Amino acid sequence: MPTVVCTALNTHEGPHIPILEAGGFEVVHPPKGVNLYDPANLLPIVRDCDAVVAGSESWPADLIAACPKLRVLSRTGVGFDAIDLPACDRHRVVVATTPGVNHHAVAEHTFALLLGVGRGFPSRDQHVRACTWKRVSTPRIIGTTIGIVGLGRIGRAVATRAVGLGMKVIAFDPYPNREFVEQWNIELADLDTLLSRSDYVTLHLPMGQETKHIMNARTFAKMKPGSVLINTARGLLVDENALVDALNSGHLRGAGLDVFEVEPLPASSPLLKMDNVLMSGHLAGLDHESQHDTLTMCAETIVSLSKGGWPAECVRNLAGVTNWKWTEKN
């Protein structure tokens, strides 16, 4: 019986299990307590599997090459920058994601971070815990300007919430949905203009060579003094050393971060010592509804591929391939 290993978090139960079992797969879960972010720990768990319900762990080329039966990496969420796509292409391993299931979750989390930092957290919480009673005012959020970098499905979900909160919305996107922009009265601008005018800048871009470290010393300097950066997209969009410098200098008032250059965030990171940085551990897209839907789509994608289907809307590699077969590596 072919096996599917569930390396994504919170997958010991859920709708994916009966879907996979009905499709003829054995569902396997890693032992508890194993650090799956270390490929050396991951290898003995996945070496002989046929497919993986994957999380945000790294899949380098040598790990992919060491799994001779692997046919599919079905990723929970929409990001796949931790997976070596060229290696997957060489070994004919399908990389799939789950588009369209978590944009509301990410948008809500974006505002959880924005509102938190905007109202002075985590320092206000830390002061009370230290029995230090401080009362310092912060700028009101209604009436401020939010700059949305990337107006895809998630960026649009952020925009509608920002309008509801009474914020002015500016967006940067090379190929915006014009109908949406007009409907919600969104101003389009180039990146430098957006940075210079926004009180809050929130990132919603995919990771690629052209977007790596799009937020760097130069672009931080372009940001409005006293503004806030929010990143619920990809850690490598931000040069963290440059972000630390911008925060330490006081040029930025704060930051809300769900993703980091290295995950989990190392204990040596200076971000951990900053009381104007609100953080969470790469879980912006995780709520009950998105978890259910993403696990369902992951499982359905694996079963479809095993039966000769090709869910093109989910597949992220093997461009132009028309003759892929589940059995070709066995």
Long-range contacts (C-beta under 8 A, 24 or more apart in sequence): 1-25, 1-26, 2-26, 2-50, 2-51, 2-306, 3-27, 3-28, 3-48, 3-49, 3-50, 3-51, 4-28, 4-49, 4-50, 4-51, 4-52, 4-53, 4-299, 4-302, 5-29, 5-30, 5-45, 5-46, 5-49, 5-51, 5-52, 5-53, 6-30, 6-52, 6-53, 7-36, 7-42, 7-45, 7-46, 7-52, 7-53, 7-54, 7-55, 7-57, 8-53, 8-54, 8-55, 8-76, 8-295, 8-298, 9-55, 10-286, 10-291, 11-53, 11-76, 11-295, 14-291, 14-292, 14-295, 15-292, 15-295, 15-296, 15-299, 16-53, 16-295, 16-296, 16-298, 16-299, 17-299, 19-296, 19-299, 19-300, 19-303, 20-299, 20-302, 20-303, 22-303, 23-299, 23-302, 23-303, 23-306, 23-307, 24-306, 25-50, 25-51, 25-302, 25-303, 25-306, 37-263, 37-264, 39-63, 43-67, 46-70, 51-302, 51-306, 53-295, 53-298, 53-299, 53-302, 54-83, 56-82, 56-263, 56-282, 57-82, 58-82, 58-83, 59-83, 59-84, 59-88, 60-84, 60-87, 61-86, 61-87, 64-88, 64-91, 64-93, 65-91, 68-329, 69-329, 69-330, 70-329, 71-305, 71-306, 71-326, 71-329, 72-96, 72-301, 72-302, 72-305, 74-98, 74-298, 74-299, 74-301, 74-302, 74-314, 75-298, 76-294, 76-295, 76-298, 77-102, 77-285, 77-294, 78-102, 78-285, 79-206, 79-207, 79-234, 80-316, 81-206, 81-207, 81-208, 81-234, 81-236, 85-316, 85-317, 88-317, 88-318, 89-317, 89-318, 91-329, 92-318, 92-324, 92-328, 92-329, 94-305, 94-315, 94-317, 94-318, 94-324, 95-315, 95-316, 95-317, 96-298, 96-301, 96-305, 96-311, 96-314, 96-315, 96-316, 97-314, 97-316, 98-293, 98-294, 98-297, 98-298, 98-301, 98-314, 99-153, 99-313, 99-314, 100-153, 101-290, 101-293, 101-294, 101-297, 102-285, 102-286, 102-287, 102-290, 102-293, 102-294, 103-153, 103-154, 103-156, 103-157, 104-157, 104-287, 104-289, 104-290, 105-284, 105-285, 105-286, 105-287, 105-289, 105-290, 106-154, 106-157, 106-158, 106-204, 106-232, 106-284, 106-285, 107-154, 107-157, 107-158, 107-161, 108-161, 108-287, 109-232, 109-258, 109-280, 109-283, 109-284, 109-285, 110-158, 110-202, 110-230, 110-232, 110-256, 110-284, 111-158, 111-161, 111-165, 113-230, 113-232, 113-256, 113-257, 113-258, 113-278, 113-280, 114-141, 114-146, 114-200, 114-202, 114-228, 114-230, 114-256, 115-141, 116-256, 116-278, 117-228, 117-230, 117-253, 117-254, 117-255, 117-256, 117-276, 117-277, 117-278, 118-200, 118-228, 121-278, 122-275, 122-277, 122-278, 123-275, 123-276, 126-275, 139-199, 139-226, 141-165, 141-166, 141-167, 142-166, 142-167, 143-167, 143-168, 144-168, 144-199, 144-200, 145-169, 145-170, 145-197, 145-198, 145-199, 145-200, 146-170, 146-198, 146-199, 146-200, 146-201, 146-202, 147-171, 147-172, 147-189, 147-194, 147-195, 147-197, 147-198, 147-200, 147-201, 147-202, 148-172, 148-202, 148-204, 149-191, 149-194, 149-201, 149-202, 149-203, 149-204, 149-205, 149-214, 150-203, 150-204, 150-205, 150-206, 150-233, 151-176, 151-177, 151-180, 151-181, 151-186, 151-204, 152-204, 154-204, 154-232, 154-233, 155-204, 156-180, 158-202, 158-204, 159-184, 159-186, 160-184, 167-200, 170-194, 170-197, 170-198, 191-219, 192-219, 192-222, 195-219, 195-222, 195-223, 195-224, 196-222, 196-223, 196-224, 197-224, 198-223, 198-224, 198-227, 199-224, 199-226, 199-227, 199-228, 200-227, 200-228, 200-230, 201-227, 201-228, 201-229, 201-230, 202-229, 202-230, 202-231, 202-232, 203-229, 203-230, 203-231, 203-232, 203-233, 203-234, 203-237, 203-238, 204-232, 204-233, 205-233, 205-234, 205-237, 206-233, 206-234, 207-233, 207-234, 207-236, 207-237, 211-237, 212-236, 212-237, 213-237, 213-238, 213-239, 213-242, 214-238, 215-239, 215-242, 215-243, 216-242, 217-242, 217-245, 217-246, 220-245, 220-246, 220-251, 220-252, 221-246, 221-251, 223-251, 223-252, 225-251, 226-251, 226-252, 226-253, 227-252, 227-253, 228-252, 228-253, 228-254, 228-255, 228-256, 229-255, 229-256, 230-255, 230-256, 230-257, 231-255, 231-256, 231-257, 231-258, 231-259, 232-256, 232-258, 232-259, 232-284, 233-259, 234-259, 235-259, 235-260, 235-261, 235-262, 235-263, 235-282, 236-261, 240-269, 240-271, 243-271, 244-270, 244-271, 244-274, 247-274, 247-276, 247-277, 254-278, 258-282, 258-283, 258-284, 259-284
